[in-house]
Amino acid sequence: MTAPNQGSDPTNIQGFADTDSTERQKEVWEPVSDRKIRMGIAGYGVCRFGTAFGFQHHPNVEVAAVCDIFPDRCAELAAVCNCQTTYSSVEEMVKDPSLEAIFLATNAPNHARHAMLSLNHGKHVGCAVPAVFGSLEEADQLYETVKRTGLEYMMFETSAYHAACYAMRTVYEAGAFGKLVYSEGQYYHYFPTPLAAYQEWRTGIPPMWYPTHSTAYYVAVTGGSFTEVSCQGFRGQIPQFQPDANRFQNPFDSEVALFRTSEGGSSRMSVCWGMRGSGGETGLVHGELGYMNGTEFYPAEDRQKLPNIAKPQLPAGMNAGGHGGSHGYLADEFVTALLENRPPLINIAWSLNMTVPGIIAHQSALKDGELLKVPQYNFDFR
């Protein structure tokens, strides 16, 4: 989890803007069930992700327990969620037999461990990004745990519900692109000094260990995967990204990877911490039949043939939220999937196919761009 309260304001962190360029449909939100899921929320650190996604406002959720290892943050999380039951750790909260699901907003190095712990105690899991933190072994273990338990796992990748990515996915599913020949994803977040974090896990982090804001612009558009990668790293002057200044021995403040995709196309995915004046998460896609850079489809004469690309309405009282108006949609998708007894959009295969390629990309960068194979995860066990 994260360090004691340091006064960080998540509204001032790059990427947290409450913006959404897609006008939502006018239809009223219709519940799929009147059942309430009893949910536990773990973690209330610098980014306040424990409440950022709005579970406490969803009509089908009862936030029944919360935890943080720091008592002041645990108390604040409980107050915001109007929750009376608190625990001092994930390890304690997972023992609560009344909880059906747990949302993990803990520190990234513990995401996979906390997810497996929760799954092994019979809880569905929603988790902040990334699914795993630099470990291929944990990726395989998490995949096998989801497969063995039969429970649902969803990584809360915000780019998947950006207006542009949502529109691209809708258009792709309608067949209007054909196969994607080329795609791009960019995650630019200037880090001249480290963002506060529990045990300083963000200090010097290899950029491609946090790739999903970029890689979503292929995986969350097509449902496909990356099969090979060559990556270049940039050695800049920012002190935390000198190899003797961080626990990862990471020399790169920015990494740019060229992936081969499962469709036979190419994707250029970038994660850059070292470019002053740059910020945000964006992408574009070029298919055999058309392309999109944002929410407009080209060629323009084909637009009238496209499906409605507007995101649906959210429950009353829930906001689309930050990261391009994605937060509320991620929470609603997770909750709705559990109510409908189906896998969520960003299932375990999508989650790992967005995360693990970055781990391999960083290995490639350390080997001067050597072309490396990327492990594949599928969802054929349901």
C-alpha positions in Angstrom: 0.0 0.0 0.0 1.0 3.6 -0.1 2.9 5.8 2.4 1.4 7.9 5.1 -0.5 11.0 4.0 1.8 13.4 2.3 -0.7 15.9 1.2 -0.7 14.9 -2.5 -3.7 16.0 -4.5 -4.7 13.5 -7.1 -6.5 16.1 -9.1 -3.1 17.6 -9.9 -1.6 14.4 -11.2 -1.2 14.1 -14.9 -4.0 12.1 -16.5 -6.6 12.6 -13.7 -8.6 15.2 -15.6 -12.4 14.6 -15.6 -12.8 15.0 -19.3 -14.9 13.0 -21.7 -15.3 14.1 -25.3 -18.1 11.6 -26.1 -21.6 12.7 -25.5 -23.4 9.9 -23.6 -26.6 8.4 -24.9 -29.9 9.8 -23.6 -31.4 6.5 -22.5 -31.8 6.1 -18.8 -29.6 3.6 -17.1 -31.4 0.3 -16.4 -30.2 -2.0 -13.7 -29.7 -5.7 -14.6 -30.4 -6.8 -11.0 -31.6 -5.4 -7.7 -28.9 -7.3 -5.9 -26.1 -5.5 -4.0 -22.6 -6.9 -4.1 -20.8 -6.7 -0.8 -17.4 -5.3 -1.7 -14.2 -4.7 0.2 -11.8 -1.8 -0.9 -8.1 -2.0 -0.2 -5.8 1.0 -0.3 -6.2 4.8 -0.1 -2.8 6.1 -1.2 -1.5 9.1 -3.1 -3.9 8.6 -6.0 -7.0 7.9 -3.8 -7.9 5.1 -6.1 -9.9 3.4 -3.3 -12.7 5.8 -4.0 -11.8 7.2 -7.4 -13.9 4.7 -9.4 -17.1 5.4 -7.5 -18.0 2.0 -6.1 -19.5 3.8 -3.1 -22.0 5.5 -5.4 -23.1 2.4 -7.4 -26.6 1.3 -6.6 -25.6 -2.4 -6.8 -22.7 -2.1 -4.4 -22.4 -2.1 -0.6 -18.9 -1.1 0.4 -18.9 -3.5 3.4 -15.3 -3.3 4.4 -12.2 -1.2 3.8 -8.5 -1.5 4.7 -5.2 0.4 4.6 -2.1 -0.3 6.6 -2.0 3.3 7.7 -4.8 4.0 10.2 -5.4 7.6 9.1 -5.9 6.6 5.6 -8.0 3.7 6.5 -10.3 6.0 8.6 -10.5 8.5 5.7 -11.4 5.7 3.2 -14.1 4.4 5.6 -15.6 7.8 6.0 -15.8 8.5 2.2 -17.4 5.1 1.7 -19.7 5.4 4.7 -18.4 2.1 5.8 -18.3 0.9 9.4 -16.0 -2.2 9.1 -12.3 -1.6 8.7 -9.2 -3.9 8.6 -5.5 -3.2 9.0 -4.4 -5.2 5.9 -5.6 -7.1 2.9 -4.5 -10.2 4.7 -7.1 -9.6 7.3 -9.9 -8.3 5.1 -9.8 -11.4 2.7 -10.9 -13.5 5.7 -14.2 -11.7 5.9 -16.7 -14.4 4.7 -19.3 -11.8 3.9 -17.4 -10.2 1.1 -18.0 -11.2 -2.5 -15.5 -9.1 -4.2 -12.4 -6.9 -3.4 -11.1 -3.9 -5.3 -7.3 -3.5 -4.9 -5.9 0.0 -4.9 -2.7 -1.1 -3.2 0.9 -0.5 -4.3 1.8 -2.0 -7.7 4.4 -4.4 -6.5 1.7 -6.1 -4.4 -1.0 -6.2 -7.0 -0.5 -9.8 -8.1 0.1 -11.1 -4.6 -3.0 -9.4 -3.2 -5.1 -10.6 -6.2 -4.1 -14.2 -5.7 -4.7 -13.9 -2.0 -8.2 -12.6 -2.6 -9.0 -15.2 -5.2 -7.8 -18.0 -3.0 -10.2 -16.7 -0.3 -13.1 -16.9 -2.8 -13.3 -13.2 -3.8 -13.7 -11.8 -7.2 -11.0 -9.2 -7.9 -10.9 -5.8 -9.5 -7.4 -4.3 -9.5 -5.7 -1.1 -10.4 -3.0 -1.3 -13.0 -0.6 -3.0 -13.7 -1.7 -6.6 -13.2 1.8 -7.6 -12.3 4.9 -5.6 -11.5 7.8 -6.8 -13.7 7.4 -10.5 -12.9 6.7 -13.1 -15.5 6.5 -15.7 -12.8 3.7 -13.8 -11.0 1.9 -13.3 -14.3 1.7 -17.1 -14.9 0.8 -17.7 -11.3 -2.0 -15.1 -11.4 -3.3 -16.6 -14.7 -3.4 -20.1 -13.2 -5.1 -18.9 -10.0 -7.9 -17.2 -12.0 -8.3 -20.4 -14.1 -8.3 -22.7 -11.1 -10.7 -20.7 -8.9 -13.2 -19.9 -11.7 -13.6 -16.4 -10.2 -13.6 -13.1 -12.1 -10.5 -10.9 -12.4 -10.5 -7.4 -14.0 -7.7 -4.9 -14.3 -9.0 -1.4 -14.3 -7.2 0.0 -17.3 -8.5 3.5 -17.8 -7.6 3.8 -21.5 -10.1 1.1 -22.3 -12.9 3.5 -21.5 -11.4 6.6 -23.0 -13.9 8.0 -25.5 -11.5 7.3 -28.4 -10.6 3.7 -27.3 -14.3 2.9 -26.6 -15.2 4.3 -30.1 -12.4 2.3 -31.8 -13.5 -0.9 -30.1 -17.1 -0.4 -31.1 -16.0 0.3 -34.7 -13.6 -2.7 -34.8 -16.3 -5.0 -33.5 -18.6 -3.9 -36.3 -15.9 -4.9 -38.8 -15.4 -1.4 -40.2 -11.6 -1.5 -39.8 -11.0 -5.0 -41.1 -7.7 -6.1 -39.5 -5.5 -3.4 -37.9 -2.4 -2.8 -39.9 -0.9 -0.3 -37.5 -1.7 1.1 -34.1 -0.1 3.5 -31.6 -0.4 4.1 -27.9 1.4 6.9 -26.0 1.6 7.4 -22.2 3.5 10.6 -21.4 3.9 11.5 -17.8 6.8 13.8 -16.9 8.6 12.6 -13.7 11.4 15.1 -12.9 11.0 13.9 -9.3 9.4 10.7 -8.1 5.7 10.7 -7.3 5.2 9.7 -3.6 4.7 5.9 -3.1 4.8 3.3 -0.4 8.4 2.1 -0.1 9.3 4.4 -3.0 8.1 1.8 -5.6 7.7 4.5 -8.3 11.3 5.8 -8.0 13.1 4.9 -11.1 10.4 2.5 -12.3 11.2 1.1 -15.8 8.7 2.8 -18.1 7.5 -0.3 -19.8 6.6 -2.0 -16.4 3.7 0.5 -16.5 2.6 0.0 -20.1 -1.2 -0.5 -20.1 -2.3 3.1 -20.7 -0.6 2.6 -24.1 -1.0 -1.1 -24.9 -4.8 -0.8 -24.4 -4.9 1.0 -27.7 -4.4 -2.3 -29.4 -5.5 -5.0 -26.9 -8.6 -3.2 -25.7 -9.6 -2.3 -29.3 -9.2 -5.7 -30.8 -9.0 -8.2 -28.0 -5.8 -9.4 -29.6 -2.2 -9.6 -28.3 1.4 -8.8 -29.0 3.6 -11.6 -30.2 7.1 -10.1 -30.5 8.8 -6.8 -29.5 11.9 -4.7 -30.2 12.3 -1.8 -27.8 14.6 1.2 -27.5 15.2 2.9 -24.2 16.3 6.6 -23.7 19.0 7.4 -21.2 18.3 10.9 -19.9 19.5 13.2 -17.2 16.7 12.8 -14.6 18.5 11.6 -11.4 16.0 8.9 -10.4 16.6 7.1 -13.7 20.3 6.6 -13.3 20.9 2.8 -12.7 22.7 3.4 -9.4 19.8 5.6 -8.1 16.9 3.1 -8.1 16.3 -0.4 -6.9 15.5 -1.7 -10.5 19.0 -0.7 -11.9 16.9 1.0 -14.6 18.8 3.5 -16.8 15.8 4.6 -19.0 13.4 7.4 -18.4 11.5 6.7 -21.6 11.0 3.5 -23.7 9.5 3.1 -27.2 8.5 -0.4 -28.4 7.6 -1.8 -31.8 5.4 -4.8 -31.4 4.1 -7.4 -33.9 0.5 -8.1 -33.3 -1.6 -11.3 -33.4 -3.2 -10.0 -36.6 0.1 -9.7 -38.3 0.2 -5.9 -38.0 2.5 -3.5 -36.0 2.0 -1.4 -32.9 4.3 1.3 -31.7 3.8 1.7 -27.9 5.5 4.4 -25.9 5.9 5.1 -22.2 7.9 8.2 -21.5 8.7 9.8 -18.1 11.3 12.2 -19.3 9.7 14.6 -21.7 8.9 18.0 -20.2 5.6 19.5 -21.3 4.2 16.2 -22.4 1.3 14.5 -20.6 -1.6 12.2 -21.3 -2.7 8.9 -22.7 -3.6 8.8 -26.4 -3.7 6.3 -29.3 -4.7 5.8 -33.0 -5.5 2.8 -35.2 -5.1 2.2 -38.9 -7.1 -0.7 -40.4 -7.4 -2.2 -43.8 -10.6 -0.2 -44.4 -10.3 2.9 -42.3 -8.6 4.7 -39.4 -9.3 6.7 -36.3 -7.2 9.2 -34.4 -9.7 10.2 -31.7 -13.4 9.6 -32.2 -13.6 10.5 -35.9 -13.6 7.7 -38.5 -12.0 8.1 -41.9 -12.8 7.9 -44.7 -15.5 10.4 -43.8 -18.0 9.1 -46.4 -18.3 5.8 -44.4 -19.2 7.4 -41.1 -23.0 7.0 -41.7 -22.5 3.2 -41.8 -21.0 3.0 -38.3 -22.6 2.0 -35.1 -23.3 4.4 -32.3 -20.0 5.1 -30.6 -21.4 7.1 -27.6 -20.7 5.5 -24.2 -23.9 4.4 -22.4 -25.4 6.2 -19.5 -24.1 5.5 -16.0 -26.2 4.9 -12.9 -27.6 8.1 -11.3 -25.1 9.5 -8.8 -22.1 8.0 -10.6 -19.7 10.2 -12.5 -17.5 9.2 -15.4 -14.6 10.5 -13.4 -11.0 11.0 -14.2 -8.6 9.5 -16.7 -10.6 10.7 -19.6 -14.0 9.9 -18.1 -13.2 6.2 -17.6 -13.4 5.6 -13.8 -17.2 5.2 -13.5 -17.4 3.0 -16.5 -14.8 0.6 -15.2 -16.6 0.2 -11.9 -19.9 -0.3 -13.6 -18.5 -2.9 -16.0 -17.0 -4.9 -13.1 -20.2 -4.8 -11.1 -22.4 -5.6 -14.1 -20.2 -8.6 -15.0 -20.6 -10.0 -11.5 -24.3 -9.5 -11.5 -24.7 -11.1 -15.0 -22.3 -14.0 -14.0 -20.0 -13.3 -17.0 -16.3 -12.3 -17.5 -15.7 -8.6 -17.4 -14.5 -6.8 -20.5 -10.9 -6.6 -19.3 -10.6 -10.2 -18.2 -7.4 -12.0 -17.0 -6.2 -12.6 -20.6 -6.6 -9.0 -21.7 -5.1 -7.8 -18.4 -1.9 -9.9 -18.9 -1.7 -9.2 -22.6 -1.6 -5.5 -21.8 0.9 -5.8 -19.0 3.4 -8.6 -19.8 4.5 -7.3 -23.2 5.9 -4.3 -21.3 8.1 -6.5 -19.2 9.5 -8.2 -22.3 9.9 -4.8 -24.0 12.1 -3.5 -21.1 14.2 -6.7 -21.4 14.6 -5.9 -25.1 15.6 -2.3 -24.3 18.3 -3.6 -21.9 19.5 -5.8 -24.9 19.8 -2.8 -27.3 16.5 -3.6 -29.0 16.8 -7.4 -29.5 13.7 -8.9 -31.0 12.0 -11.0 -28.3 9.0 -13.3 -28.1 6.1 -12.2 -25.9 4.1 -14.8 -23.8 0.5 -15.3 -24.9 -2.5 -15.5 -22.6 -6.0 -16.6 -23.7 -9.4 -17.0 -22.2 -10.4 -20.4 -23.6 -11.0 -22.0 -20.2 -14.6 -20.8 -19.7 
